[in-house]
Amino acid sequence: MLSSRPELLQALRQPAEVADWDETRCTRLLHQARACSLLGRTAHAVTAACSEAGRSPPRVLAGHFESALRLCRAQQAEVQREARFLRAALQPLGTPVVMLKGAAYVLAGLPAAQGRLFSDVDLLVPKAMLAQAESLLLLNGWMGTAQTAYDERYYREWMHELPPMAHVHRRTTLDVHHTLLPETARLRPDAAALFAAAQPLEEWPGLQILCPADMVLHSMTHLFMNDETHHALRDLCDLDALLRHFGQRPGFWDGLARRAVLHQLTRPLYYGLRYTQRLLGTPVPQASTVASLAAAPSRPVAALMDRWWLTAMDPNAPFSPSASRSLANLALYVRGHWLRMPAPLLARHLTIKALRLHERGTQASAGPVA
């Protein structure tokens, strides 16, 4: 469960109050924010709130905040540059390319991009065009990064994306998806409906983003169906920003519930609303919260999920390792795989990874899908 005095959560929920913090609390805030990849987000929130109140953040934070915000601005410029290259490279597809996650937030100018750090660019193309898209990217300098033949097969046969790609000169990384979850997952979002409802980016002809409800559901799915938890709190903050922004639009909440049913994502919606409200105080209509309970797990499972997820999202976790935290991370890792693979395939995959049998194979060769 959450450790005591999580300064990071207090700063994100009530950023103006940081102006009154002493050096000790500010130091803890810096450590927590860095560990959770949220220093830029925190810097933006606190600086904006203090400015609105006619105050300034404590001096001990000023230099760290300015450095973090400069890095965020540089990364956003890099994302925009890569978007121009990708648009040109994939133009021969003859169909708009859908940008996902952080890249979508930047290109659409959404609040979720403010103070956010980026590790890669994600995009979505129809599965029927996946091979052509990969060939075009290869021609323009993006190469596959799968290290072994097993990893190559893992992505191409079972996952919802190509093996990660990196540009040979710029070293930027790229994930090319054809849907939101692996082919083997228990939940099956409607990929055709994603493309049908996608919205154009007026300032970026040839590029699109998911509609607001689908964007939120993708954020929830990426977080709560994943097997990695080291960015869990950062991803929850993305979700909080999206809900606060889109939640002001008429009809958004009803539309979100309908799209969750369409995409079989009512359980991720339940978790998304539960933990954003609990940790970040996200404003959610009571009717939406109550409706999401229909997809809640049984009480024992819900209690277990609370323990695991709240532990994984504890800002102090990196500084106080314990057996319970290790168990929670391991449990969520196995759970993520369990939700994405049938039992026989999961057992085989985890055995191969645990025994490092995949490293005995030949090196993977980058190439388009067959």
Protein Blocks (a to p, Z undefined) as FASTA:
>chain_A
ZZehilklmmmmmmmlmmmpcfklmmmmmmmmmmnopmmmmmmmmmmmmmmnopacdfkl
mmmmmmmmmmmmmmmmmmmmmmmmmmmmmmmnopacddehjllmmmnopaklgopacfbd
cddddfklmmmmmmmmmmnopacfbfbfklmmmmmmmmcbdcddddfklopacdddfbfb
dfkbmbdcdfklmmmmpccdfklghiacddfklmmmmmmmmmmmccbfklmmmmmmmmmm
mmmmmmmpghklmmmmmmmmmnopmmmmmmmmmmmmmmnopacdfklmmmmmmmpccfkl
mmmmmmmmmmmmmmklmmmgcfklmmmmmmmmmmmmmmmpcfklmmmmmmmmmnommmmm
ccddddddZZ
